[in-house]
Amino acid sequence: MIRILACGKVRDSWLRSGIEEYARRIRPYEKLEIEEVADEKAPETNSDAENRQVIAAEGERLLKKIRPQDYVILLDLAGKPLDSVGLAEYLDDLKTHGRSQIDFVIGGSLGVSPDLIRRADFRWKLSDNTFPHQLCRLLVLEQIYRACRIQSHEPYHK
């Protein structure tokens, strides 16, 4: 089973529609759950200390959702990049080695806590570009869907 754990609600209807569409496409291949945790208010006037508190609070909420046996793939700008084929192979290898619960964790707009980084089994750099954290959900789901198609030897757009 694949689970997306994400901080904050998706507010834009166009984005929610895209997320729902890719979730629908993934479900014939893989059991999928999407769980959200509340995000913290983070005005631009926050001090560095206040931003660290925001990151810590959001990290705690995400960590509470993760079980000890879960394999955690954390979206992280400092992570390792994987192309689509690489992600498909990585996920296939996890399943081969008995990892039946895979959590993709997407932090809040300010980043992820050090505790969450320590808990991660793998840190995945989605792109060299920076995206809004809510848009990352759509991109992650699209890449999971693409990985499912690759694993099933079905055509996919290159």
Rosetta silent file (secondary structure, phi, psi, omega in degrees, C-alpha in Angstrom):
SEQUENCE: MIRILACGKVRDSWLRSGIEEYARRIRPYEKLEIEEVADEKAPETNSDAENRQVIAAEGERLLKKIRPQDYVILLDLAGKPLDSVGLAEYLDDLKTHGRSQIDFVIGGSLGVSPDLIRRADFRWKLSDNTFPHQLCRLLVLEQIYRACRIQSHEPYHK
SCORE:     score description
SCORE:     0.000 S_00000001
   1 L     0.000  142.681  176.912    0.000    0.000    0.000 S_00000001
   2 E  -111.525  136.168  178.144    1.107    3.515   -0.777 S_00000001
   3 E  -129.036  134.808  173.248    0.170    6.399    1.441 S_00000001
   4 E  -101.044  119.344  175.300    0.667   10.099    0.807 S_00000001
   5 E  -109.395  119.762 -173.253    1.104   12.006    4.063 S_00000001
   6 E  -136.172  150.943 -179.253    0.943   15.723    3.470 S_00000001
   7 E   -94.377  125.356  176.225    0.830   18.900    5.460 S_00000001
   8 L    91.336  160.518  178.454   -2.090   21.250    4.840 S_00000001
   9 L   -92.919  148.600  174.369   -5.254   21.133    2.790 S_00000001
  10 L   -85.047  117.961 -173.958   -5.344   21.587   -0.968 S_00000001
  11 L   -93.350  -31.601 -176.351   -7.436   24.681   -1.503 S_00000001
  12 L   -79.698  128.624 -176.373   -7.485   25.077   -5.290 S_00000001
  13 H   -64.324  -36.892 -179.404  -10.226   23.082   -7.014 S_00000001
  14 H   -63.880  -35.321  179.861   -8.143   22.518  -10.170 S_00000001
  15 H   -73.755  -42.741  176.195   -5.394   20.983   -8.060 S_00000001
  16 H   -58.933  -40.664  179.221   -7.826   18.810   -6.069 S_00000001
  17 H   -62.222  -43.183  178.502   -9.282   17.580   -9.367 S_00000001
  18 H   -64.587  -41.277  178.853   -5.844   16.591  -10.643 S_00000001
  19 H   -63.197  -45.460  178.692   -4.997   14.818   -7.390 S_00000001
  20 H   -62.124  -39.512  179.687   -8.302   12.921   -7.487 S_00000001
  21 H   -63.319  -47.490  179.923   -7.708   11.955  -11.125 S_00000001
  22 H   -70.022  -33.492  174.991   -4.255   10.496  -10.487 S_00000001
  23 H   -61.744  -43.069  178.345   -5.451    8.754   -7.322 S_00000001
  24 H   -61.516  -40.214 -179.588   -8.201    7.142   -9.434 S_00000001
  25 H   -69.023  -32.763 -177.769   -5.633    6.043  -12.033 S_00000001
  26 H   -74.742  -36.206 -170.178   -3.314    4.525   -9.408 S_00000001
  27 L   -57.139  -30.680  174.160   -5.939    2.482   -7.545 S_00000001
  28 L   -66.163  -22.033 -177.779   -6.208   -0.361  -10.108 S_00000001
  29 L   -96.469  -33.750 -167.287   -2.472   -0.951   -9.594 S_00000001
  30 L  -152.471  140.821  172.613   -1.957   -0.170   -5.939 S_00000001
  31 L   -69.017  134.431 -173.831   -3.925    0.473   -2.781 S_00000001
  32 E  -136.115  135.379  171.701   -3.611    4.205   -2.114 S_00000001
  33 E  -129.445  146.264  175.052   -4.471    6.480    0.779 S_00000001
  34 E  -124.526  122.241  179.668   -3.989   10.218    1.073 S_00000001
  35 E  -123.917  137.461  177.958   -3.877   11.738    4.548 S_00000001
  36 E  -112.239  145.941  169.269   -3.501   15.375    5.455 S_00000001
  37 E  -116.769  156.012 -178.485   -2.338   16.907    8.705 S_00000001
  38 L   -64.998  142.308  173.611   -3.019   20.490    9.711 S_00000001
  39 L   -97.622  165.565  179.738   -0.471   23.079    8.733 S_00000001
  40 L   -98.788  151.111  172.110    0.581   26.015   10.898 S_00000001
  41 L   -67.076  132.366 -178.852    0.118   29.671   10.122 S_00000001
  42 L  -138.062   73.102  179.284    3.450   30.962    8.846 S_00000001
  43 L   -64.398  154.312 -179.282    3.264   34.650    7.990 S_00000001
  44 L   -63.921  -15.067  178.956    6.233   36.180    6.240 S_00000001
  45 L   -82.829   -3.615  178.533    6.761   38.310    9.350 S_00000001
  46 L   -59.330  144.719  172.138    7.730   35.212   11.375 S_00000001
  47 L   -78.337  169.206  175.769   11.186   35.190   12.902 S_00000001
  48 H   -59.366  -39.821  179.482   13.557   32.299   12.182 S_00000001
  49 H   -64.044  -41.355  178.333   12.737   30.885   15.624 S_00000001
  50 H   -65.907  -39.238  177.181    8.989   31.043   14.891 S_00000001
  51 H   -64.052  -38.575  176.612    9.535   29.319   11.534 S_00000001
  52 H   -63.375  -36.747  176.954   11.495   26.551   13.275 S_00000001
  53 H   -65.285  -41.158  177.162    8.539   26.112   15.649 S_00000001
  54 H   -60.134  -48.964 -179.243    6.161   25.853   12.692 S_00000001
  55 H   -60.971  -42.140 -179.582    8.359   23.228   11.035 S_00000001
  56 H   -64.919  -44.379 -179.348    8.648   21.272   14.295 S_00000001
  57 H   -63.696  -44.130  178.818    4.869   21.305   14.933 S_00000001
  58 H   -65.746  -39.922  178.221    4.074   20.148   11.394 S_00000001
  59 H   -61.328  -41.551  177.728    6.785   17.497   11.632 S_00000001
  60 H   -60.356  -43.775  179.868    5.303   16.132   14.864 S_00000001
  61 H   -61.582  -42.795  179.002    1.882   15.810   13.240 S_00000001
  62 H   -67.367  -42.837 -179.540    3.337   13.921   10.291 S_00000001
  63 H   -61.361  -33.031  178.840    5.465   11.673   12.517 S_00000001
  64 H   -64.458  -24.088 -179.553    2.366   10.663   14.523 S_00000001
  65 H   -84.141  -16.954 -174.780    0.883    9.198   11.332 S_00000001
  66 L   -90.852  127.590  177.795    3.946    7.054   10.564 S_00000001
  67 L   -90.563  156.807 -177.632    4.055    3.544   12.021 S_00000001
  68 L   -56.117  -34.521 -176.377    7.348    1.844   12.938 S_00000001
  69 L   -84.094   -7.085 -178.360    7.055   -0.676   10.086 S_00000001
  70 L   -71.210  142.299  172.363    6.340    1.954    7.416 S_00000001
  71 E   -93.653  123.204 -172.261    8.973    2.698    4.800 S_00000001
  72 E  -107.230  120.636  171.840    9.220    6.481    4.563 S_00000001
  73 E  -107.003  110.260 -176.576   10.110    8.323    1.371 S_00000001
  74 E   -96.279  127.805  173.618   10.491   11.967    2.313 S_00000001
  75 E   -74.016  121.215 -171.501   10.233   14.668   -0.337 S_00000001
  76 E  -151.759  128.463  178.788   13.331   16.743    0.301 S_00000001
  77 E   -61.193  -22.848  178.475   15.275   19.246   -1.778 S_00000001
  78 E   -94.321   10.066 -178.586   18.453   17.735   -0.304 S_00000001
  79 E   -82.664 -172.849 -179.745   17.401   14.207   -1.287 S_00000001
  80 E   -91.608  130.459  177.128   18.500   11.909   -4.091 S_00000001
  81 E   -75.084  144.211  172.692   16.967   12.498   -7.515 S_00000001
  82 L  -134.043  132.532  172.527   15.255    9.611   -9.291 S_00000001
  83 L   -79.663 -179.490 -174.936   13.897    9.717  -12.805 S_00000001
  84 H   -61.235  -44.340  178.533   10.636    7.922  -13.596 S_00000001
  85 H   -66.277  -40.296  178.139   12.260    4.588  -14.445 S_00000001
  86 H   -61.525  -40.854  177.359   14.484    4.873  -11.385 S_00000001
  87 H   -65.269  -43.458  178.808   11.455    5.435   -9.145 S_00000001
  88 H   -59.224  -44.977  179.517    9.651    2.459  -10.690 S_00000001
  89 H   -65.838  -40.054 -179.738   12.679    0.244  -10.090 S_00000001
  90 H   -63.119  -47.480  179.860   13.118    1.572   -6.549 S_00000001
  91 H   -64.721  -39.232  177.815    9.479    0.891   -5.628 S_00000001
  92 H   -62.768  -41.494  178.124    9.638   -2.547   -7.247 S_00000001
  93 H   -63.968  -39.808  177.640   12.763   -3.360   -5.226 S_00000001
  94 H   -60.698  -44.809  179.740   11.022   -2.285   -2.007 S_00000001
  95 H   -64.621  -39.891  179.068    8.102   -4.624   -2.729 S_00000001
  96 H   -60.168  -33.607 -178.456   10.505   -7.453   -3.585 S_00000001
  97 L   -96.978   22.431  170.522   12.104   -7.030   -0.165 S_00000001
  98 L    80.885   15.409  177.389    8.796   -7.124    1.704 S_00000001
  99 L   -86.638   95.930 -174.989    8.107   -3.425    2.149 S_00000001
 100 L   -91.963  -16.551  179.437    4.337   -3.460    1.848 S_00000001
 101 L  -118.541  111.373 -179.486    3.642   -0.039    3.407 S_00000001
 102 E  -118.022  122.546  178.352    5.316    2.909    1.689 S_00000001
 103 E  -106.574  123.101  169.483    4.658    6.440    2.915 S_00000001
 104 E   -94.524  120.641 -174.401    5.488    9.415    0.708 S_00000001
 105 E  -111.403  126.118 -179.892    5.776   12.363    3.100 S_00000001
 106 E  -118.797  115.545 -178.349    5.347   15.954    1.937 S_00000001
 107 L   -76.144 -172.226 -179.069    6.110   18.636    4.500 S_00000001
 108 E   -82.652 -173.739 -174.243    4.762   22.146    4.777 S_00000001
 109 L   -67.577  -19.444 -179.290    5.687   25.286    2.916 S_00000001
 110 L   -95.672   -6.268 -179.854    8.698   25.999    5.158 S_00000001
 111 E   117.569 -163.496 -174.867   10.252   22.549    4.843 S_00000001
 112 L  -120.929  153.475 -176.075   10.574   19.489    7.058 S_00000001
 113 L   -76.639  154.849  175.415   11.758   19.004   10.613 S_00000001
 114 H   -57.848  -34.853  178.431   15.080   17.403   11.553 S_00000001
 115 H   -64.642  -38.722  178.147   13.106   14.630   13.318 S_00000001
 116 H   -68.210  -39.184  177.354   11.264   13.848   10.094 S_00000001
 117 H   -62.300  -42.490  178.856   14.537   13.799    8.171 S_00000001
 118 H   -64.736  -34.305 -178.335   15.980   11.332   10.697 S_00000001
 119 H   -75.352  -23.145 -176.155   12.897    9.089   10.384 S_00000001
 120 L   -62.396  136.906  172.905   13.071    8.988    6.580 S_00000001
 121 L   -85.844  -28.222  179.112   14.284    5.769    5.003 S_00000001
 122 E  -149.280  137.401  177.135   14.874    7.555    1.716 S_00000001
 123 E  -110.213  118.006 -174.055   14.959   11.245    0.835 S_00000001
 124 E  -107.546  124.048  173.762   13.703   11.913   -2.682 S_00000001
 125 E   -91.905  107.618 -176.287   14.469   15.097   -4.557 S_00000001
 126 L   -65.011  -35.998 -175.779   11.548   15.436   -6.919 S_00000001
 127 L  -165.351  161.670  170.660   13.219   18.118   -9.022 S_00000001
 128 L   -73.556  -19.014  178.162   15.897   20.776   -9.069 S_00000001
 129 L   -81.203  158.857  174.955   13.008   23.233   -9.264 S_00000001
 130 L  -102.905  131.589  179.973   11.074   24.404   -6.241 S_00000001
 131 L  -121.813  153.608  170.933    7.315   23.794   -6.278 S_00000001
 132 L   -58.393  140.872 -174.186    4.543   24.798   -3.890 S_00000001
 133 H   -60.523  -28.868  177.792    4.126   21.928   -1.444 S_00000001
 134 H   -71.482  -35.591  176.865    0.496   21.413   -2.506 S_00000001
 135 H   -66.931  -30.231  178.360    1.501   21.064   -6.155 S_00000001
 136 H   -57.821  -33.284  178.490    4.041   18.427   -5.078 S_00000001
 137 H   -58.975  -45.965  179.298    1.142   16.116   -4.199 S_00000001
 138 H   -63.760  -44.769 -179.649   -0.036   16.143   -7.789 S_00000001
 139 H   -63.612  -41.006  178.752    3.496   15.648   -9.112 S_00000001
 140 H   -64.578  -45.015  179.252    4.182   12.762   -6.706 S_00000001
 141 H   -62.721  -40.058  177.673    0.924   11.039   -7.650 S_00000001
 142 H   -61.870  -41.731 -179.773    1.699   11.461  -11.345 S_00000001
 143 H   -69.379  -35.309  175.808    5.128    9.882  -10.814 S_00000001
 144 H   -65.711  -43.652  177.486    3.638    7.005   -8.788 S_00000001
 145 H   -60.459  -44.669  178.514    1.119    6.401  -11.579 S_00000001
 146 H   -61.177  -41.226  178.366    3.917    6.473  -14.141 S_00000001
 147 H   -62.470  -40.937  177.877    5.913    4.014  -11.989 S_00000001
 148 H   -61.269  -42.590  179.145    2.909    1.671  -11.865 S_00000001
 149 H   -64.824  -42.045  179.056    2.630    1.774  -15.659 S_00000001
 150 H   -63.936  -45.192 -179.906    6.360    1.104  -16.061 S_00000001
 151 H   -62.134  -31.609 -179.597    6.239   -1.804  -13.607 S_00000001
 152 L   -88.779    6.577 -179.711    3.289   -3.275  -15.535 S_00000001
 153 L    56.976   38.539  177.246    5.189   -2.915  -18.844 S_00000001
 154 L  -103.796  155.266 -178.727    2.499   -0.582  -20.133 S_00000001
 155 L   -64.989  148.644  176.091    3.176    2.421  -22.350 S_00000001
 156 L  -148.593  156.016 -179.961    3.885    5.763  -20.725 S_00000001
 157 L   -77.066  132.788 -179.464    4.914    9.130  -22.071 S_00000001
 158 L   -90.258    0.000    0.000    8.639    9.723  -22.004 S_00000001
